[in-house]
Amino acid sequence: MATAAAKQRLSHKAFLAEVLLAECDERDARRQVRRVKEAKFPRTKRLTDFDTRALPDLPPATLAHLASGELDR
């Protein structure tokens, strides 16, 4: 960060503001991860992780429709 600030010719105040902003962003990210862990949410599931062998009778068209996220009307 210091090298980038020197190249951009930032003032000392601007450099410290950038460092402070980066620190706040990093703390927010760590806080978010910590809160999710503390909440003990189930692991994230994605459609791409779905094992089609678990439901061999599931028509591929049905899976494709579900993947599209469109509502039936």
DSSP file (Angstrom, degrees, kcal/mol; ACC not computed):
  #  RESIDUE AA STRUCTURE BP1 BP2  ACC     N-H-->O    O-->H-N    N-H-->O    O-->H-N    TCO  KAPPA ALPHA  PHI   PSI    X-CA   Y-CA   Z-CA
    1    1 A M     >        0   0    0      0, 0.0     4,-2.6     0, 0.0     5,-0.2   0.000 360.0 360.0 360.0 -38.1    0.0    0.0    0.0
    2    2 A A  H  >  +     0   0    0      2,-0.2     4,-2.3     1,-0.2     5,-0.2   0.910 360.0  49.2 -64.6 -40.8    2.8    2.4    0.8
    3    3 A T  H  > S+     0   0    0      2,-0.2     4,-2.3     1,-0.2    -1,-0.2   0.924 112.4  47.8 -64.0 -44.0    4.4    1.8   -2.6
    4    4 A A  H  > S+     0   0    0      1,-0.2     4,-2.0     2,-0.2    -2,-0.2   0.895 111.6  50.8 -63.4 -39.9    1.1    2.4   -4.4
    5    5 A A  H  <>S+     0   0    0     -4,-2.6     5,-2.5     1,-0.2     4,-0.5   0.885 109.7  50.2 -65.6 -38.2    0.5    5.6   -2.3
    6    6 A A  H ><5S+     0   0    0     -4,-2.3     3,-0.7     3,-0.2    -2,-0.2   0.908 110.1  49.8 -66.4 -40.8    4.0    6.9   -3.2
    7    7 A K  H 3<5S+     0   0    0     -4,-2.3    -1,-0.2     1,-0.2    -2,-0.2   0.860 113.9  45.4 -64.9 -34.5    3.4    6.3   -6.9
    8    8 A Q  T 3<5S-     0   0    0     -4,-2.0    -1,-0.2    -5,-0.2    -2,-0.2   0.499 109.4-128.3 -85.3  -3.5    0.0    8.1   -6.6
    9    9 A R  T < 5 +     0   0    0     -3,-0.7    -3,-0.2    -4,-0.5     2,-0.1   0.910  41.8 178.5  55.9  46.4    1.7   10.9   -4.6
   10   10 A L      < -     0   0    0     -5,-2.5    -1,-0.2    -6,-0.1     2,-0.0  -0.474  28.4-115.1 -75.5 149.4   -0.8   10.7   -1.8
   11   11 A S     >  -     0   0    0     -2,-0.1     4,-2.7     1,-0.1     5,-0.2  -0.298  31.9-102.7 -73.6 168.3   -0.4   12.9    1.2
   12   12 A H  H  > S+     0   0    0      1,-0.2     4,-2.6     2,-0.2     5,-0.2   0.905 124.3  50.3 -60.0 -40.8    0.2   11.4    4.6
   13   13 A K  H  > S+     0   0    0      2,-0.2     4,-2.3     1,-0.2    -1,-0.2   0.916 110.8  48.1 -64.3 -42.7   -3.4   11.9    5.5
   14   14 A A  H  > S+     0   0    0      2,-0.2     4,-2.2     1,-0.2    -2,-0.2   0.903 111.7  50.7 -65.3 -40.4   -4.7   10.3    2.3
   15   15 A F  H  X S+     0   0    0     -4,-2.7     4,-2.4     1,-0.2    -2,-0.2   0.940 111.4  47.3 -61.9 -46.9   -2.4    7.3    2.8
   16   16 A L  H  X S+     0   0    0     -4,-2.6     4,-2.7     1,-0.2    -1,-0.2   0.868 109.8  53.9 -63.6 -35.8   -3.6    6.9    6.4
   17   17 A A  H  X S+     0   0    0     -4,-2.3     4,-2.5     2,-0.2    -1,-0.2   0.904 109.3  48.5 -64.4 -40.2   -7.2    7.2    5.2
   18   18 A E  H  X S+     0   0    0     -4,-2.2     4,-2.4     2,-0.2    -2,-0.2   0.910 112.4  48.2 -64.3 -43.0   -6.5    4.4    2.7
   19   19 A V  H  X S+     0   0    0     -4,-2.4     4,-2.3     2,-0.2    -2,-0.2   0.920 112.7  48.6 -63.8 -43.4   -4.9    2.2    5.3
   20   20 A L  H  X S+     0   0    0     -4,-2.7     4,-2.6     2,-0.2    -2,-0.2   0.911 111.0  50.1 -63.0 -43.2   -7.8    2.8    7.7
   21   21 A L  H  X S+     0   0    0     -4,-2.5     4,-2.5     2,-0.2    -2,-0.2   0.918 111.2  48.7 -62.0 -44.0  -10.4    2.0    5.0
   22   22 A A  H  X S+     0   0    0     -4,-2.4     4,-2.4     1,-0.2    -1,-0.2   0.901 111.7  49.8 -62.8 -41.0   -8.6   -1.2    4.2
   23   23 A E  H  X S+     0   0    0     -4,-2.3     4,-2.5     2,-0.2    -2,-0.2   0.914 111.2  48.5 -64.7 -42.9   -8.4   -2.2    7.8
   24   24 A C  H  X S+     0   0    0     -4,-2.6     4,-2.5     2,-0.2    -2,-0.2   0.909 111.7  49.6 -63.9 -41.9  -12.1   -1.5    8.3
   25   25 A D  H  X S+     0   0    0     -4,-2.5     4,-2.2     2,-0.2    -2,-0.2   0.920 111.9  48.5 -62.6 -43.3  -13.0   -3.5    5.2
   26   26 A E  H  X S+     0   0    0     -4,-2.4     4,-2.4     1,-0.2    -2,-0.2   0.907 111.7  49.2 -64.6 -41.6  -10.9   -6.4    6.4
   27   27 A R  H  X S+     0   0    0     -4,-2.5     4,-2.6     2,-0.2    -1,-0.2   0.908 110.0  51.5 -64.1 -41.6  -12.5   -6.3    9.9
   28   28 A D  H  X S+     0   0    0     -4,-2.5     4,-2.3     2,-0.2    -2,-0.2   0.915 110.6  48.7 -61.0 -42.7  -16.0   -6.3    8.4
   29   29 A A  H  X S+     0   0    0     -4,-2.2     4,-2.2     2,-0.2    -2,-0.2   0.926 113.1  46.4 -64.6 -44.5  -15.2   -9.3    6.3
   30   30 A R  H  X S+     0   0    0     -4,-2.4     4,-2.6     1,-0.2    -1,-0.2   0.891 111.7  52.5 -64.2 -38.6  -13.7  -11.2    9.2
   31   31 A R  H  X S+     0   0    0     -4,-2.6     4,-2.5     2,-0.2    -2,-0.2   0.904 108.9  49.9 -63.7 -41.6  -16.7  -10.2   11.4
   32   32 A Q  H  X S+     0   0    0     -4,-2.3     4,-2.0     2,-0.2    -2,-0.2   0.929 112.1  46.9 -63.8 -45.6  -19.1  -11.5    8.7
   33   33 A V  H  X S+     0   0    0     -4,-2.2     4,-2.2     1,-0.2    -2,-0.2   0.917 113.0  50.2 -61.7 -43.5  -17.3  -14.8    8.4
   34   34 A R  H  X S+     0   0    0     -4,-2.6     4,-2.7     1,-0.2    -2,-0.2   0.903 109.6  50.3 -63.1 -41.9  -17.2  -15.2   12.2
   35   35 A R  H  X S+     0   0    0     -4,-2.5     4,-2.0     2,-0.2    -1,-0.2   0.879 109.3  50.6 -66.7 -37.3  -21.0  -14.4   12.6
   36   36 A V  H  X>S+     0   0    0     -4,-2.0     5,-1.2     2,-0.2     4,-0.8   0.917 112.6  47.3 -65.2 -42.2  -21.9  -17.0   10.0
   37   37 A K  H ><5S+     0   0    0     -4,-2.2     3,-0.8     1,-0.2    -2,-0.2   0.922 112.0  49.8 -64.0 -43.3  -19.8  -19.6   11.8
   38   38 A E  H 3<5S+     0   0    0     -4,-2.7    -1,-0.2     1,-0.2    -2,-0.2   0.838 107.0  54.9 -64.6 -32.7  -21.3  -18.7   15.1
   39   39 A A  H 3<5S-     0   0    0     -4,-2.0    -1,-0.2    -5,-0.2    -2,-0.2   0.684 100.5-141.0 -73.6 -17.2  -24.8  -19.0   13.7
   40   40 A K  T <<5 -     0   0    0     -3,-0.8    -3,-0.2    -4,-0.8    -2,-0.1   0.904  29.2-176.4  56.0  45.4  -23.9  -22.5   12.6
   41   41 A F      < -     0   0    0     -5,-1.2    -1,-0.1     1,-0.1     3,-0.1  -0.369  34.0 -97.1 -64.7 150.6  -25.8  -22.1    9.3
   42   42 A P        -     0   0    0      0, 0.0    -1,-0.1     0, 0.0     3,-0.1  -0.316  54.8 -82.9 -64.7 157.6  -25.9  -25.3    7.2
   43   43 A R        -     0   0    0      1,-0.1     2,-0.2    -3,-0.1     0, 0.0  -0.219  54.2 -92.2 -62.3 153.4  -23.2  -25.4    4.5
   44   44 A T        -     0   0    0     -3,-0.1     2,-0.4     1,-0.0    -1,-0.1  -0.435  41.7-156.0 -67.4 135.3  -23.9  -23.6    1.3
   45   45 A K        -     0   0    0     -2,-0.2     2,-0.3    -3,-0.1    -1,-0.0  -0.938   8.4-169.2-117.4 138.9  -25.6  -25.8   -1.3
   46   46 A R    >   -     0   0    0     -2,-0.4     3,-1.3     1,-0.1     4,-0.3  -0.934  31.3-125.9-126.5 149.5  -25.4  -25.2   -5.1
   47   47 A L  G >  S+     0   0    0     -2,-0.3     3,-1.5     1,-0.3    -1,-0.1   0.833 110.6  62.8 -61.9 -32.5  -27.3  -26.8   -7.9
   48   48 A T  G 3  S+     0   0    0      1,-0.3    -1,-0.3     3,-0.0    -3,-0.0   0.741 100.0  54.7 -66.1 -20.6  -24.0  -27.6   -9.6
   49   49 A D  G <  S+     0   0    0     -3,-1.3    -1,-0.3     2,-0.1    -2,-0.2   0.505  80.9 120.2 -87.6  -4.9  -23.1  -29.8   -6.6
   50   50 A F    <   -     0   0    0     -3,-1.5     2,-0.9    -4,-0.3     3,-0.1  -0.409  61.9-137.7 -66.6 130.0  -26.3  -31.8   -7.0
   51   51 A D    >   -     0   0    0     -2,-0.2     3,-1.8     1,-0.2     4,-0.4  -0.792  11.6-164.8 -90.6 106.0  -25.7  -35.5   -7.6
   52   52 A T  G >  S+     0   0    0     -2,-0.9     3,-0.8     1,-0.3     6,-0.3   0.699  84.4  71.0 -66.8 -17.6  -28.1  -36.6  -10.3
   53   53 A R  G 3  S+     0   0    0      1,-0.2    -1,-0.3     3,-0.1     4,-0.1   0.724  85.5  68.2 -69.2 -19.5  -27.4  -40.2   -9.4
   54   54 A A  G <  S+     0   0    0     -3,-1.8    -1,-0.2     1,-0.3    -2,-0.2   0.812 113.5  27.9 -68.7 -28.5  -29.4  -39.6   -6.1
   55   55 A L  S X  S+     0   0    0     -3,-0.8     3,-1.8    -4,-0.4    -1,-0.3  -0.692  70.3 170.8-130.4  77.9  -32.6  -39.2   -8.2
   56   56 A P  T 3  S+     0   0    0      0, 0.0    -1,-0.1     0, 0.0    -2,-0.1   0.751  77.1  57.7 -64.4 -22.2  -32.1  -41.3  -11.3
   57   57 A D  T 3  S+     0   0    0      2,-0.1    -4,-0.1    -4,-0.1    -2,-0.0   0.449  76.8 114.1 -87.3   0.6  -35.8  -40.9  -12.3
   58   58 A L  S <  S-     0   0    0     -3,-1.8    -3,-0.1    -6,-0.3     5,-0.0  -0.606  70.8-127.2 -74.8 117.3  -35.5  -37.1  -12.4
   59   59 A P    >>  -     0   0    0      0, 0.0     4,-1.8     0, 0.0     3,-0.6  -0.401   9.9-130.2 -64.6 138.0  -36.0  -35.9  -16.0
   60   60 A P  H 3> S+     0   0    0      0, 0.0     4,-2.5     0, 0.0     5,-0.2   0.825 108.1  59.6 -57.9 -31.3  -33.2  -33.7  -17.2
   61   61 A A  H 3> S+     0   0    0      2,-0.2     4,-2.3     1,-0.2     5,-0.1   0.883 103.7  50.5 -65.4 -37.2  -35.8  -31.2  -18.4
   62   62 A T  H <> S+     0   0    0     -3,-0.6     4,-2.4     2,-0.2    -1,-0.2   0.928 111.1  47.9 -65.6 -44.3  -37.2  -30.8  -14.9
   63   63 A L  H  X S+     0   0    0     -4,-1.8     4,-2.4     1,-0.2    -2,-0.2   0.909 111.7  50.4 -63.1 -41.4  -33.8  -30.2  -13.5
   64   64 A A  H  X S+     0   0    0     -4,-2.5     4,-1.5     2,-0.2    -1,-0.2   0.891 110.1  50.4 -63.4 -39.6  -33.1  -27.6  -16.3
   65   65 A H  H  X>S+     0   0    0     -4,-2.3     4,-0.9     2,-0.2     5,-0.6   0.916 111.4  47.7 -64.8 -42.6  -36.4  -25.9  -15.5
   66   66 A L  H ><5S+     0   0    0     -4,-2.4     3,-0.6     1,-0.2    -2,-0.2   0.890 109.7  53.9 -64.3 -38.7  -35.6  -25.7  -11.8
   67   67 A A  H 3<5S+     0   0    0     -4,-2.4    -1,-0.2     1,-0.2    -2,-0.2   0.812 100.6  60.5 -66.1 -29.7  -32.1  -24.4  -12.6
   68   68 A S  H 3<5S-     0   0    0     -4,-1.5    -1,-0.2    -5,-0.2    -2,-0.2   0.791  96.0-142.5 -69.6 -26.1  -33.6  -21.6  -14.7
   69   69 A G  T <<5 +     0   0    0     -4,-0.9     2,-0.2    -3,-0.6    -3,-0.1   0.567  47.1 147.2  76.8   7.9  -35.5  -20.2  -11.7
   70   70 A E      < -     0   0    0     -5,-0.6     2,-0.3     1,-0.1    -1,-0.3  -0.504  46.2-123.7 -78.7 147.0  -38.5  -19.3  -13.7
   71   71 A L        -     0   0    0     -2,-0.2     2,-0.3    -3,-0.1    -1,-0.1  -0.636  21.0-118.0 -87.3 145.8  -41.9  -19.5  -12.1
   72   72 A D              0   0    0     -2,-0.3    -1,-0.0     1,-0.1     0, 0.0  -0.654 360.0 360.0 -79.4 138.0  -44.7  -21.6  -13.7
   73   73 A R              0   0    0     -2,-0.3    -1,-0.1     0, 0.0    -2,-0.0   0.354 360.0 360.0-132.3 360.0  -47.6  -19.6  -14.7
